[in-house]
């Protein structure tokens, strides 16, 4: 019989993460993602204010 019976078992240790080397392509991709996220955030803030979203909207015809 083990001395740990009935007690809480210790969680297993997770292996250490390896540091990955990023090349220029990966850095450019991450920069693009960051810029896209920033643009999305700005659009969301603009939408909350109730201003125009930058689209042309509904166009009216010239007919009377």
N, C-alpha and C positions, 0 to 999 in steps of 0.2 A: 504494500500500500504506500502511496506517495503522500508526502506531507502537505501537498497543495489541494487535496480533495476538498470540495465544498467552498473553496475561496475563489476570488475573481482571478482569472488567468490573465497574465500580462499580454498586451498586444505585441504582435511581431514588429520588429523594426523594419521600416521601409528602406529600401536601398537608396544610397546617395544619388542625387541627380547629377548627371554628367553635364559639364558646361559645353554648350554647343558653339562651334565657331560659325559666324554668319558671314556670308560673302556679300558682295555689293548688291547682287540681285535680291537677296533676302532683306537687306537693309532698305532698299528702295521700296519693296513691297510693304514693309512695316510702316515706312513713312507715308505711303499712299493710304494705307488703312487708317492711320492716325488722322490724316487730313480729311478723309471721308467722314470719320466719326465726328470731327470738329464741325464740319459743314452740316451734318445731320443735327447736331446739338444746336447750332445757330438757327437752323430752319425751325426747329421745335420751339425755340424761344420766340422767334418772330411770329409763329402761328399762335402762341399764347397771347401775344399782345393784340392780335386781331388785325394786323396790317396785311397788305397784299403779299402773297407768297412769291411774287416775281413772275408769275405766269401771265399770259395775255388775258385770260378770263373769257367770258362769253362776249362774242362780238355781236353788235347790233347791225341789222341790215339797214340800208339807206331807204328802204321802201316806206311809203306813208299810207 
